[in-house]
Amino acid sequence: MTDLLTPVLSANWADDRPWRINNYERRGGYDALRKALDMQPDDVIALVKDANLRGRGGAGFPTGMKWSFVPKDNPNPKYLVVNADESEPGTCKDIPLMMASPHTLVEGIIIASHAIGVSHAFIYVRGEVLHVARRLQQAVREAYSAGYLGRNILGKGLDLELTVHSGAGAYICGEETALLDSLEGRRGQPRLRPPFPAVAGLYASPTVVNNVESIASVPSIVANGKEWFQSMGTEKSKGFTLYSLSGHVKKPGQFEAPMGITLRELIDLGGGMRDGHKLKFWTPGGSSTPLLTAEHMDMPLDYEATAAAGSMLGTKALQCFDETTSVVRSTLRFVEFYKHESCGKCTPCREGTWWLVQILMRIERGEGVEGDIEKLLDLSENIGGRSFCALADGAVATVTSAIKHFRSEFEAGYTTPAWELFPYEKSALFEAKPLAAASEHAGAQQKVGTH
Amino acid sequence: MTVEKDEKKGQTQPPADQARPPEELVTFSIDDIETSVPKGTLVIRAAEELGIDIPRFCDHPLLDPAGACRQCMVDVVDDGRGRQMPKPQTSCTLTAMPGMKVRTQYTSPVAEKAQRGMIEFLLINHPLDCPICDKGGECPLQNQAMSTGDGESRYEGEKRTYPKPINISSQVLLDRERCILCARCTRFSEQIAGDPFIALAERGALQQVAIYEKEPFESYFSGNTIQICPVGALTSSAYRFRSRPFDLVSTHTTCENCASGCDLRVDHRRGTVMRRMAGNDPEVNEEWNCDRGRFGFVSGRGDDRITTPLVRRGDELLPASWPEAIDAAVAGLQKAGKDVGVLTGGRLTVEDAYAYSRFARVGLGTNNIDFRARAHSAEETDFLANAVAGTGLGVTYAELERAKHVVLVGFEPEDESPIVFLRLRKAMRKKGLKVTTIAPFLSRGSQKLNATLVSAVPGGEPQALASVDLDGDTVVLVGERAAEIPGLLTMVLDTTGRSGARMAWIPRRAGERGAVEAGCLPHLLPGGRPLSDPAARVDAQAVWGADVPARVGLDATGMFNAVLAGELGALVVAGVEPEDFPKPRIALEALEEAGFVLSLEARESSVTARADVVLPISLLEERSGTFIDWEGRERPVHNVIPKKHVMTDGRALAALTDALGAPAAPRTVSAAKAEFDEFGPWSGNRAAEPRVAGSTAIEVGPGEAVLSTWRDLLDDSRCLDGEDALLGTAQRPVVAMGPTMAADAPEGALVEVSRGQRSVTLPLKIVENMASGCVWLPAHARGHNLSTELEATAGDLVRLDMIEPEASEGDGPEGAASVSTEGTK
């Protein structure tokens, strides 16, 4: 089984304090940087392009191609912004990476900056994860001390400043243009495109926005070459990546494997589903990717196959739900998240998620009325593909895919509360009691004075 | 070039615009109708040209595209490269591309459903209070819900509610329930006005328009947001619940508040003006106006309105009949003979100004006439005769937008001609216009123009202007305040003449340019004819059928001095406030001392109180006429309120002319205009340029400063009487000084500014870039008229003293401590 795994990014995670620079260097850290600085910037871009590294943030856009879009004749400074605003429900790959091995990211940033011609790079890190921000700051400090950042890096003439910036707690700031607005000190809302960030991004200057994992993958490509990278993965989805397994599996966690591993293999690596339970549905890449069922377990987890199955690879956040789970309930929870995180800029997302939640709540209560499912689908059609950015697409993807695969459960919501069909305590991973029972229990405890 | 709608007969037109390169066109189709539009055109604009109506809310042709409301979705079946766009697109953000095929709701079920769905979403949280909403009946949401939405709502949930309405300024109310979050208001404030006092806050369905609590929406242009709000979310506190749009009668006219010349839509109901809106004139004000023009219109409704002629009997002014009053006026004027002075003020239509100009010469036989109820000088008189009068349409708004560099001289556009300010700001944002201001500091308005400051203490402007590089792509805008500075207007003509830069004179008042054209100056006849030129006098004699006195008359200051010296027996005064003169005390004394004062007025004033005969004049809204804006463009004033008995200045003067036995004067506005137009352009020699040297810098001692001052847009002007909500948004009066001069004093500390025995005390405001040795105060803030209280104007030396707050500890020097000044030499 272990040969399924290809630990590259996660290779040092079990080391003693892998986040310290000396421990990172002991394993050959920053060697790739030395190699890259001896290369012409265009050669670095060509290498990443040829390796066919695709963006690990969800969309899978070729990273090298994104770098090459930056206009060379623009007189403004060029910026690299690393999107570390990992906020998607279920997604947990960048945060462990930055906690365990922040120098992998820092090294990748320096190489990418050399390739693109950047002299000021930013890491925009999710505001809620203060511990990650602190670890990144420590790593950046160490890198400055070691001469990897600052002026004339390693005597090769590269100047680079790296700023760690914490967000203020908005999911929308993971959208690259909203992120740039937020980084500029404005309220995070997506910008009109064109102009695209490559032309007018941060401070109206050419900007590359890359996911943490994409940038962190760069040093290994420089160190080991494109053939090595291409030797892993499927035909069009090359290399290794972090899969995050969560939910009703025995051993959830991050699994670094070549592109195209299947869910069945990953669940096996995770020790299988909970004892006595079987997989009911799952998301391939976080809550915004249409959910899939047990019949898709043997599908290769790469960009092409997930798209063919009507979903998206997304962030490879595999949330697994077993048969005790109410689809109506999980759909409602997902949509509530999007309603809360909708930035409010455009009508369909702002008003549509507000409406969807109200319908789903009454279906959950068993008070749905005839036509509610059709209404959900019709509203989803009026929201999806009509909104300003992709946030609302994610919100409706969960609704339409849930109805597609589990329509009868929504129909049952016309008559029966979801908690009667799927007692919620049964899907909990720890002993839990319904709220009413729990408060009764607490009350009883208080009465006898045992608390 | 702009083609004038009502082109003045024979007016000199500027040279036709140099051939611009032909625009690159893009050919594409909407609903299978092929069209060609300039490259870069948005699909929604192209659809408008074809007469295809796409519903929209956030889109506004003068604002940057937002794509926020998503209402204007269209289906792009071919993006021009043979591919269908997978999702419908917002036509307000979609640029037309060659070969593109667009389908709107008329030909695409996808677009139709997208639009229908969007209206439904917009309505789910919108209250059903249309029957009591100001916007009801003229509401884009209402209208487009009817045209695009479904009759029945599928929404059965709870609506979002907020307390309503809330004041975001004393003038503008916000109803958040009605708001559809299109961001037109916030984008207007940020992009057009440069006053981002309102912004969207919170997120999701709780997103709302908000202000920072310490900075209310006190923009001079806030009213525009009410007008462009596509729902009733923003309403005016003065107009809220006053009337229904379908009960209003609308008339287009021209705003009388300044020389910008805005097209105005005035709505009245049963003879009372209820509100005023910005008209749409792309050549002039585009679709905007300022709050003063929009909200300031009730001043004529107070108890001080004069409705009958008044004749003085002893100490009292008593009502009289018109014939009685005319007789009394004629008797008074005849007693004075030719020693009469005429003050016309700057707010008359060109027809009325012409009537005074004619009356002075024909009726009274004098050239003692001046329209300037403000600081003025002989240098300015010469400047106006040489470079302004009879020059026709000069620099235009469009030219300002095309200029590469604009230099502001004695002119604060935001305060003194707000639409010029908006146009300069637009050019700065869109075309990289460079603005240079010659001023003691960068005012709020100059900062919004991103202007470069060429620092000048009052008096130092001519030297400062000489240091600015001018060329053929430069426009120099000169304000009326240039008259306060000796040598400045001479320098303006000198520098623009040498460099080939264009020049425009922008007075504050709506009637000043018209008065110049009409000849309301002591040495000028209508159409820019110099009185000294016999041929010019022959022209006037031909039109008037009467002799024209050849002797140059007195200007306003000269008239006051002559009255006080006993050389002038009578004054004829139109709409003039003595408090507007730099020395109101002298003006009031002159009115007091004059043997006879005839006042033609609409409201009681310090002039009518000193008058012997008062003839009541109708309000502007009751009559018609023409203003000439700063460009030299004729702007029609239309009769808004139909009334039977309307008395214009011209009609009253015609009656006086008859009674004086002089050749008959035109009795109607149209006859006056026709006669004025008979003058046509002047082809003879122009009056000579002024030749005045600049003054030497004054020495500023310790604790002293040179005063700089001008009028804020919203101040104690009597035109704004009764407009409490509007005045609530005025700038707070302050004493502005630089940090060095302020020394340790905190902002808000009281400063006493004194001159001789007179003083005024106001809170301190620290201005970083204030010219050394200079202090600024607003000239006419409510309750603080510097001319009256301090008898000081720009360039005067004043003394500054800090008023120490009553200290609980004895830690400071007692009493008033001197402010530190560097003492400039």
Boltz contact constraints between the chains, C-beta under 6 A:
constraints:
  - contact:
      token1: [A, 192]
      token2: [B, 67]
      max_distance: 6.0
  - contact:
      token1: [A, 192]
      token2: [B, 93]
      max_distance: 6.0
  - contact:
      token1: [A, 342]
      token2: [B, 204]
      max_distance: 6.0
  - contact:
      token1: [A, 343]
      token2: [B, 203]
      max_distance: 6.0
  - contact:
      token1: [A, 344]
      token2: [B, 203]
      max_distance: 6.0
  - contact:
      token1: [A, 344]
      token2: [B, 204]
      max_distance: 6.0
  - contact:
      token1: [A, 344]
      token2: [B, 207]
      max_distance: 6.0
  - contact:
      token1: [A, 345]
      token2: [B, 68]
      max_distance: 6.0
  - contact:
      token1: [A, 346]
      token2: [B, 68]
      max_distance: 6.0
  - contact:
      token1: [A, 346]
      token2: [B, 70]
      max_distance: 6.0
  - contact:
      token1: [A, 347]
      token2: [B, 69]
      max_distance: 6.0
  - contact:
      token1: [A, 347]
      token2: [B, 70]
      max_distance: 6.0
  - contact:
      token1: [A, 347]
      token2: [B, 118]
      max_distance: 6.0
  - contact:
      token1: [A, 347]
      token2: [B, 121]
      max_distance: 6.0
  - contact:
      token1: [A, 347]
      token2: [B, 122]
      max_distance: 6.0
  - contact:
      token1: [A, 348]
      token2: [B, 70]
      max_distance: 6.0
  - contact:
      token1: [A, 348]
      token2: [B, 121]
      max_distance: 6.0
  - contact:
      token1: [A, 350]
      token2: [B, 204]
      max_distance: 6.0
  - contact:
      token1: [A, 350]
      token2: [B, 205]
      max_distance: 6.0
  - contact:
      token1: [A, 351]
      token2: [B, 121]
      max_distance: 6.0
  - contact:
      token1: [A, 351]
      token2: [B, 124]
      max_distance: 6.0
  - contact:
      token1: [A, 352]
      token2: [B, 121]
      max_distance: 6.0
  - contact:
      token1: [A, 354]
      token2: [B, 205]
      max_distance: 6.0
  - contact:
      token1: [A, 355]
      token2: [B, 124]
      max_distance: 6.0
  - contact:
      token1: [A, 358]
      token2: [B, 157]
      max_distance: 6.0
  - contact:
      token1: [A, 382]
      token2: [B, 117]
      max_distance: 6.0
  - contact:
      token1: [A, 385]
      token2: [B, 87]
      max_distance: 6.0
  - contact:
      token1: [A, 386]
      token2: [B, 70]
      max_distance: 6.0
  - contact:
      token1: [A, 386]
      token2: [B, 114]
      max_distance: 6.0
